[in-house]
Amino acid sequence: MARPILPFKDINLHSSPSHYAFTSPSTPNAPTLVVDRPNGDLRLNDGILLGSKRVSSIAGILGIIKLKLDKYIIIITKAQPMGRLQGHMVYKVVATEFLPLRERPLHDKDEDTYLALLKDLIRTGPMYFSYSLDLTNSFKRQSQSDPSTPLWKRADDRFFWNRFIQSDLIDFSVGTSDTTGTRYSPQPGVDPYILPVIFGMLRITPARVKNTSFTFALITRRSRHRGGTRYFSRGIDENGNVSNYNETEQIVILNDTTGGLTGFAGGQGLPSGKSEQPGRDLQVFSFVQTRGSVPVFWSEVNNLKYTPKLQVRSVETSIEAAQKHFAQQIQYYGENYLVNLVNQKGREERVKKAYEQLVRALVSSPGETSEQDQPRTEEKVHIVESERRKDLLDRIHYIYF
């Protein structure tokens, strides 16, 4: 079995006026990732580059972003261990640093504003990662993925929070064409420098019921598509993405003897599924819920009032987008139970009624077809057809309370 390609758990940063270089001291044969200054060109180099002014140890590369005047490498300078899941340590991002590609800082009002806003978002946003466990995927999806694939390629695109700012490294890895049309060959040597991060909430707690010890974990993954904030982002878009979408997974792990904070399991590969206690197999129980804005086209007009004015478009305009949304839901989760928590009365009543009308339309409309994703299995409900409608939509259950 091929050894998993995992992110480096230890990276040294070498800074100089001409470049930033990243190396892994625990993997001396790994290539050095070089980011040239000030143009930001990426390359891999065999061996350490000389001439560095300073060398520092970092927890990982969060990403690279271009603002108005300069490009910045965002590095994770401090990470806090949160606990273990199946022997894999999970960390919270505690501190970051922005490395400008220009040697001399530029003083521009807009640049300073954008940089301050971005730093504030990263400073206050709860972000988590693991060097050896795919936090973007539920335990069920993890069990269905190929462990020999690089960790970032296994990541769920919805919850790979730093996917956009990892674009430079990802494009460099897979090989892309530049503005001149020149095609670059893939560079898989950069894969261990790509670290997927989730945005949300994570807690890992050892617990005991009578004589049974277990690990209880709660993970909320926030989608990077239409992430909010509330009032400014509501409803659904043409691609079926709803605002403020989250996946919450409750996890119970039995017979897991590797739940402490000490040590590191990142370089050991994936657990075998066996407990260290003879005769007791590792058992994982997972329950998943998702939530998001009501999947119709609606918005709130910000008019400086405590309760902004609601605008709800006709249900007919939302059907195609909602079909894409529920097709994806069933593709990922199978059976879906829809719980409507919108207020029955007051200003939200229009949203509630639109949601109910939408679900009735999806269940009852004959012969409506979307060609976006042809189904491989019955779990992909992208078609609402009269002769198959009952079987397909048995996977959507509407509940109101």
C-alpha positions as CSV (number, residue, x, y, z in Angstrom):
1,M,0.0,0.0,0.0
2,A,1.4,3.4,-1.0
3,R,2.5,5.7,1.8
4,P,0.0,8.6,2.4
5,I,1.2,12.0,1.0
6,L,0.6,14.2,4.1
7,P,1.5,17.8,4.8
8,F,4.8,18.5,6.4
9,K,4.3,18.9,10.2
10,D,7.5,20.9,10.5
11,I,8.6,23.7,8.1
12,N,11.5,26.0,8.3
13,L,11.1,29.4,6.7
14,H,14.2,31.0,5.1
15,S,13.8,34.7,4.4
16,S,16.1,36.8,2.1
17,P,15.7,39.9,0.0
18,S,15.4,37.8,-3.2
19,H,13.1,35.0,-2.0
20,Y,11.3,33.0,0.7
21,A,12.3,29.4,0.9
22,F,10.4,26.6,2.8
23,T,12.0,23.3,3.9
24,S,11.1,20.4,6.0
25,P,13.9,19.5,8.5
26,S,12.4,16.1,9.2
27,T,12.3,15.2,5.5
28,P,15.8,16.2,4.2
29,N,15.2,14.7,0.8
30,A,12.1,16.8,0.1
31,P,12.5,19.7,-2.3
32,T,12.7,23.3,-1.1
33,L,9.7,25.4,-2.1
34,V,10.9,28.8,-3.3
35,V,8.8,31.9,-3.7
36,D,10.8,34.5,-5.6
37,R,10.5,38.2,-4.6
38,P,8.9,40.4,-5.7
39,N,7.1,38.6,-8.6
40,G,5.9,35.6,-6.6
41,D,7.1,32.9,-9.0
42,L,7.1,29.5,-7.5
43,R,9.8,26.8,-8.1
44,L,11.2,23.7,-6.4
45,N,14.9,23.5,-5.6
46,D,17.0,20.5,-4.6
47,G,18.8,21.5,-1.4
48,I,18.6,24.6,0.8
49,L,19.2,28.0,-0.8
50,L,21.9,30.1,0.8
51,G,21.8,33.8,1.7
52,S,18.9,33.8,4.1
53,K,18.7,36.6,6.6
54,R,16.7,34.6,9.1
55,V,15.4,31.1,9.6
56,S,12.2,30.5,11.6
57,S,10.0,27.5,12.3
58,I,6.4,27.6,11.3
59,A,3.4,25.3,11.6
60,G,2.3,25.6,7.9
61,I,1.4,27.8,4.9
62,L,-2.1,29.1,5.1
63,G,-2.0,30.5,1.6
64,I,-0.9,33.3,-0.8
65,I,-3.1,36.3,-1.6
66,K,-2.8,39.2,-3.9
67,L,-4.2,42.5,-2.7
68,K,-4.2,45.9,-4.5
69,L,-0.5,46.5,-4.7
70,D,1.3,43.5,-3.2
71,K,1.2,39.8,-2.7
72,Y,1.5,38.2,0.7
73,I,2.3,34.7,1.9
74,I,0.2,33.9,5.0
75,I,2.0,31.5,7.4
76,I,0.8,29.8,10.5
77,T,3.3,30.8,13.3
78,K,1.5,29.2,16.2
79,A,-1.0,26.3,16.5
80,Q,-2.7,24.9,19.6
81,P,-3.2,21.1,20.0
82,M,-6.9,20.4,20.5
83,G,-6.8,16.6,21.0
84,R,-6.7,13.4,19.0
85,L,-9.2,11.7,16.7
86,Q,-8.2,8.1,16.0
87,G,-4.6,8.9,16.9
88,H,-4.4,12.0,14.7
89,M,-3.6,15.3,16.4
90,V,-5.9,18.2,15.6
91,Y,-4.7,21.8,15.9
92,K,-6.3,25.3,16.1
93,V,-4.7,28.2,14.3
94,V,-3.6,30.6,17.0
95,A,-1.3,33.1,15.2
96,T,-0.4,34.0,11.7
97,E,2.1,36.3,9.9
98,F,1.8,38.1,6.5
99,L,5.0,38.0,4.5
100,P,5.1,40.7,1.8
101,L,6.8,39.9,-1.5
102,R,8.0,43.5,-1.9
103,E,11.0,44.2,0.3
104,R,10.0,47.7,1.0
105,P,6.5,48.1,2.4
106,L,4.0,50.2,0.4
107,H,2.0,52.8,2.2
108,D,-1.4,53.0,0.5
109,K,-4.7,53.7,2.2
110,D,-6.6,51.0,0.4
111,E,-3.9,48.4,0.8
112,D,-3.7,49.1,4.5
113,T,-7.5,48.8,4.8
114,Y,-7.7,45.5,2.9
115,L,-4.7,44.1,4.9
116,A,-6.3,45.1,8.2
117,L,-9.6,43.6,7.4
118,L,-8.0,40.3,6.2
119,K,-5.8,40.1,9.3
120,D,-8.9,40.7,11.6
121,L,-10.8,38.0,9.8
122,I,-8.0,35.4,10.2
123,R,-7.3,36.5,13.8
124,T,-10.9,36.1,15.0
125,G,-12.0,33.2,12.7
126,P,-11.7,29.8,14.4
127,M,-9.7,27.6,12.0
128,Y,-8.5,24.1,12.5
129,F,-6.3,21.6,10.7
130,S,-4.6,18.3,11.0
131,Y,-1.4,17.0,9.3
132,S,-2.8,13.5,8.9
133,L,-6.6,13.6,9.2
134,D,-8.9,15.1,6.6
135,L,-11.0,17.5,8.7
136,T,-12.9,18.7,5.7
137,N,-14.7,15.4,5.3
138,S,-17.0,13.5,7.6
139,F,-15.8,10.2,8.9
140,K,-18.1,8.4,6.4
141,R,-16.6,10.3,3.4
142,Q,-13.1,9.7,4.8
143,S,-13.7,6.0,4.8
144,Q,-14.5,6.1,1.1
145,S,-11.5,8.1,0.0
146,D,-8.1,6.9,-1.2
147,P,-5.5,7.4,1.5
148,S,-2.7,7.3,-1.0
149,T,-4.0,10.6,-2.5
150,P,-2.5,13.8,-1.2
151,L,-4.5,15.2,1.7
152,W,-5.5,18.4,-0.2
153,K,-6.8,16.4,-3.1
154,R,-9.1,14.4,-0.8
155,A,-10.5,17.6,0.8
156,D,-14.2,18.5,0.4
157,D,-14.2,21.6,-1.8
158,R,-17.1,23.0,0.2
159,F,-15.2,23.0,3.5
160,F,-11.6,23.6,2.3
161,W,-11.8,27.1,3.7
162,N,-8.4,28.3,2.5
163,R,-8.8,26.8,-1.0
164,F,-8.8,30.1,-2.8
165,I,-5.6,31.4,-1.1
166,Q,-4.0,28.0,-1.8
167,S,-4.7,28.4,-5.6
168,D,-1.1,29.4,-6.4
169,L,0.3,26.2,-4.8
170,I,-2.5,24.0,-6.2
171,D,-2.0,25.4,-9.7
172,F,1.7,24.8,-9.4
173,S,1.1,21.2,-8.2
174,V,-1.2,20.2,-11.0
175,G,0.5,22.2,-13.8
176,T,-1.3,25.1,-15.5
177,S,-0.9,27.5,-18.3
178,D,0.3,31.1,-17.7
179,T,-0.9,34.3,-19.5
180,T,1.4,33.6,-22.4
181,G,-0.1,30.1,-23.0
182,T,3.0,28.3,-21.7
183,R,2.0,25.0,-20.2
184,Y,3.9,23.9,-17.0
185,S,4.3,20.3,-16.0
186,P,2.8,19.1,-12.7
187,Q,5.0,19.5,-9.6
188,P,3.8,16.9,-7.1
189,G,6.7,17.8,-4.8
190,V,4.7,20.8,-3.6
191,D,1.8,18.7,-2.3
192,P,3.2,18.3,1.3
193,Y,3.3,22.2,1.5
194,I,-0.5,22.4,0.9
195,L,-2.4,22.4,4.2
196,P,-6.2,22.3,4.1
197,V,-7.9,24.3,6.9
198,I,-11.5,24.3,8.0
199,F,-13.4,27.3,9.5
200,G,-15.9,26.6,12.2
201,M,-15.9,24.8,15.6
202,L,-14.2,21.8,17.0
203,R,-14.2,20.1,20.4
204,I,-12.7,16.8,21.5
205,T,-13.6,15.5,24.9
206,P,-12.8,12.3,26.7
207,A,-15.9,10.9,28.4
208,R,-17.2,8.0,30.4
209,V,-20.6,6.4,30.9
210,K,-20.6,3.8,33.7
211,N,-17.5,1.7,32.9
212,T,-17.3,2.6,29.2
213,S,-14.7,5.3,28.2
214,F,-15.0,7.0,24.9
215,T,-14.1,10.1,22.9
216,F,-16.8,12.6,22.1
217,A,-16.1,15.1,19.3
218,L,-18.2,17.9,17.8
219,I,-17.1,19.4,14.5
220,T,-18.8,22.2,12.5
221,R,-17.5,22.9,9.1
222,R,-18.5,26.2,7.5
223,S,-18.8,26.2,3.7
224,R,-16.5,28.6,1.8
225,H,-19.3,29.3,-0.7
226,R,-21.5,32.3,0.3
227,G,-20.1,32.4,3.8
228,G,-22.1,35.4,4.9
229,T,-22.4,37.5,7.0
230,R,-26.0,37.3,8.1
231,Y,-28.3,40.0,6.7
232,F,-25.8,40.6,3.8
233,S,-26.1,37.1,2.4
234,R,-29.3,35.2,2.4
235,G,-31.0,32.5,0.3
236,I,-29.7,30.6,-2.6
237,D,-27.6,31.4,-5.7
238,E,-27.9,30.1,-9.3
239,N,-25.5,27.2,-8.6
240,G,-27.5,25.9,-5.6
241,N,-25.3,27.2,-2.9
242,V,-27.1,28.6,0.1
243,S,-25.8,31.3,2.4
244,N,-24.2,30.4,5.8
245,Y,-24.1,26.7,5.1
246,N,-22.6,24.4,7.8
247,E,-22.1,20.7,8.3
248,T,-22.1,19.6,11.9
249,E,-20.8,16.1,12.8
250,Q,-21.2,14.5,16.2
251,I,-18.7,11.7,16.7
252,V,-18.4,9.0,19.4
253,I,-15.2,6.8,19.3
254,L,-15.0,3.7,21.4
255,N,-11.9,1.7,22.3
256,D,-9.6,4.6,21.1
257,T,-6.5,4.5,23.2
258,T,-4.7,7.3,21.4
259,G,-6.9,10.3,22.5
260,G,-4.3,12.2,24.5
261,L,-2.5,15.4,23.6
262,T,1.0,14.1,23.8
263,G,3.1,12.8,21.0
264,F,2.3,13.0,17.3
265,A,0.7,10.5,15.0
266,G,1.0,12.4,11.7
267,G,3.8,10.4,10.3
268,Q,2.4,7.0,11.1
269,G,-0.2,6.7,8.4
270,L,-3.8,5.9,9.0
271,P,-5.0,3.8,11.9
272,S,-5.6,0.2,11.3
273,G,-9.0,0.2,12.9
274,K,-7.8,-2.0,15.7
275,S,-7.6,-1.0,19.4
276,E,-4.5,-1.6,21.4
277,Q,-6.7,-3.6,23.8
278,P,-6.9,-7.2,22.6
279,G,-10.3,-8.2,21.3
280,R,-11.7,-4.7,21.1
281,D,-12.0,-3.1,17.7
282,L,-12.0,0.6,17.3
283,Q,-15.6,1.8,16.7
284,V,-16.6,5.2,15.3
285,F,-20.2,6.5,15.4
286,S,-21.1,9.6,13.4
287,F,-24.2,11.7,13.1
288,V,-24.3,14.5,10.6
289,Q,-26.6,17.6,10.3
290,T,-26.4,20.4,7.8
291,R,-28.0,23.9,8.0
292,G,-28.2,26.8,5.7
293,S,-30.3,29.7,4.6
294,V,-33.8,28.9,3.1
295,P,-33.1,27.7,-0.5
296,V,-35.1,30.3,-2.4
297,F,-34.1,33.7,-3.8
298,W,-34.6,36.1,-0.9
299,S,-32.7,38.9,0.7
300,E,-32.8,41.6,3.4
301,V,-32.5,45.2,2.4
302,N,-30.2,46.9,4.8
303,N,-31.9,50.2,5.7
304,L,-30.3,50.9,9.1
305,K,-33.3,49.4,10.9
306,Y,-33.0,46.7,13.5
307,T,-35.2,44.4,11.3
308,P,-34.3,45.0,7.7
309,K,-37.0,44.7,5.0
310,L,-37.5,41.3,3.4
311,Q,-37.6,40.7,-0.3
312,V,-38.7,37.2,-1.5
313,R,-38.8,36.4,-5.2
314,S,-41.4,34.0,-6.7
315,V,-40.9,30.3,-5.9
316,E,-40.9,29.5,-9.7
317,T,-37.6,31.4,-10.1
318,S,-36.0,29.3,-7.4
319,I,-36.9,25.8,-8.6
320,E,-33.9,25.2,-10.8
321,A,-31.4,26.4,-8.2
322,A,-33.1,24.4,-5.5
323,Q,-33.0,21.2,-7.6
324,K,-29.2,21.6,-7.8
325,H,-29.0,22.2,-4.0
326,F,-31.0,19.1,-3.1
327,A,-29.3,17.0,-5.7
328,Q,-26.0,17.8,-4.0
329,Q,-27.5,17.2,-0.6
330,I,-28.7,13.7,-1.5
331,Q,-25.4,13.0,-3.4
332,Y,-23.5,13.6,-0.2
333,Y,-25.9,12.5,2.5
334,G,-28.6,10.2,1.0
335,E,-31.8,10.5,3.1
336,N,-32.5,14.2,3.9
337,Y,-34.9,15.3,6.6
338,L,-35.8,19.0,6.1
339,V,-36.5,20.9,9.3
340,N,-38.1,24.3,8.8
341,L,-37.1,26.5,11.8
342,V,-38.3,29.8,10.2
343,N,-40.9,31.7,12.3
344,Q,-44.5,30.8,11.4
345,K,-45.7,34.4,11.9
346,G,-44.3,37.9,11.7
347,R,-41.8,39.2,9.2
348,E,-40.4,35.7,8.4
349,E,-43.8,34.2,7.5
350,R,-43.2,35.0,3.8
351,V,-39.9,33.1,3.8
352,K,-41.6,30.1,5.6
353,K,-44.4,30.0,3.0
354,A,-41.9,30.2,0.1
355,Y,-39.9,27.3,1.5
356,E,-43.0,25.1,1.9
357,Q,-44.2,26.0,-1.6
358,L,-40.8,25.2,-3.0
359,V,-40.7,21.7,-1.4
360,R,-44.2,21.0,-2.7
361,A,-43.2,22.1,-6.2
362,L,-40.1,19.9,-6.2
363,V,-42.1,16.9,-5.0
364,S,-45.0,17.3,-7.4
365,S,-43.7,19.0,-10.6
366,P,-43.7,16.4,-13.4
367,G,-41.1,16.1,-16.1
368,E,-38.6,18.8,-14.9
369,T,-35.1,17.9,-15.9
370,S,-31.7,19.4,-15.1
371,E,-28.8,18.3,-17.2
372,Q,-26.1,19.5,-14.8
373,D,-25.3,16.2,-13.1
374,Q,-26.4,12.9,-14.7
375,P,-27.0,10.4,-11.9
376,R,-24.7,7.5,-11.4
377,T,-26.9,6.1,-8.6
378,E,-30.4,6.7,-7.3
379,E,-28.9,8.9,-4.6
380,K,-28.5,11.8,-7.1
381,V,-31.8,13.5,-7.4
382,H,-31.4,15.9,-10.2
383,I,-34.5,14.9,-12.1
384,V,-38.1,15.1,-11.0
385,E,-40.0,12.8,-13.3
386,S,-43.5,11.6,-12.9
387,E,-42.7,7.9,-13.3
388,R,-39.8,7.9,-10.8
389,R,-40.8,10.8,-8.7
390,K,-42.0,8.8,-5.7
391,D,-38.9,6.6,-5.4
392,L,-36.4,9.5,-5.9
393,L,-38.1,12.0,-3.6
394,D,-38.5,9.4,-0.8
395,R,-35.1,10.7,0.1
396,I,-36.5,14.2,0.9
397,H,-38.6,14.4,4.0
398,Y,-40.2,17.7,5.1
399,I,-40.7,18.4,8.8
400,Y,-41.9,21.6,10.5
401,F,-41.9,22.4,14.2
